[in-house]
């Protein structure tokens, strides 16, 4: 499964005009100044889910009751200081935080069992059409869910990078 997660990981790099200390202070300011109503707005950066450890910013995003369509996954920003006021950010995004193979495996097991039951109790050619339709819809739903989640995490990571590296104070 580790190889599958490695293939699902999206990577990109950006250069920022800020030092590592500046990024750390922006994150701490954001955590202090964050309003308690942030969870009501889907477009706001949640500083409470941002953790800074040894030059790495780690963001774990999970859907909530108030925002069920929030992209689910892990974003890791590795900071490499180039000069005093420049840092290179290497971003790694893992959609579904490594649980996607388990989710797909459970769905495959369920649909395999359903297919066997349909073949056992079904009659005629309609059973094969039903199984084909069921597996096609399953594949389409999995593809759309993965694509939306991946692009949601990419957009959020770029938004976080932009917010943390902009001139001025964090909001």
Secondary structure as the mmCIF struct_conf table of DSSP 4:
data_model
#
loop_
_struct_conf.conf_type_id
_struct_conf.id
_struct_conf.beg_label_comp_id
_struct_conf.beg_label_asym_id
_struct_conf.beg_label_seq_id
_struct_conf.end_label_comp_id
_struct_conf.end_label_asym_id
_struct_conf.end_label_seq_id
HELX_RH_AL_P HELX_RH_AL_P1 UNK A 2 UNK A 8
STRN STRN1 UNK A 10 UNK A 16
BEND BEND1 UNK A 17 UNK A 18
HELX_RH_AL_P HELX_RH_AL_P2 UNK A 20 UNK A 33
TURN_TY1_P TURN_TY1_P1 UNK A 36 UNK A 37
HELX_RH_3T_P HELX_RH_3T_P1 UNK A 38 UNK A 40
TURN_TY1_P TURN_TY1_P2 UNK A 42 UNK A 43
BEND BEND2 UNK A 44 UNK A 44
HELX_RH_3T_P HELX_RH_3T_P2 UNK A 47 UNK A 49
STRN STRN2 UNK A 50 UNK A 53
TURN_TY1_P TURN_TY1_P3 UNK A 54 UNK A 55
STRN STRN3 UNK A 56 UNK A 61
BEND BEND3 UNK A 65 UNK A 66
TURN_TY1_P TURN_TY1_P4 UNK A 68 UNK A 69
BEND BEND4 UNK A 70 UNK A 70
STRN STRN4 UNK A 73 UNK A 83
TURN_TY1_P TURN_TY1_P5 UNK A 84 UNK A 85
STRN STRN5 UNK A 86 UNK A 95
HELX_RH_3T_P HELX_RH_3T_P3 UNK A 96 UNK A 98
HELX_RH_AL_P HELX_RH_AL_P3 UNK A 100 UNK A 121
BEND BEND5 UNK A 124 UNK A 124
TURN_TY1_P TURN_TY1_P6 UNK A 125 UNK A 125
HELX_RH_AL_P HELX_RH_AL_P4 UNK A 126 UNK A 165
BEND BEND6 UNK A 166 UNK A 168
#
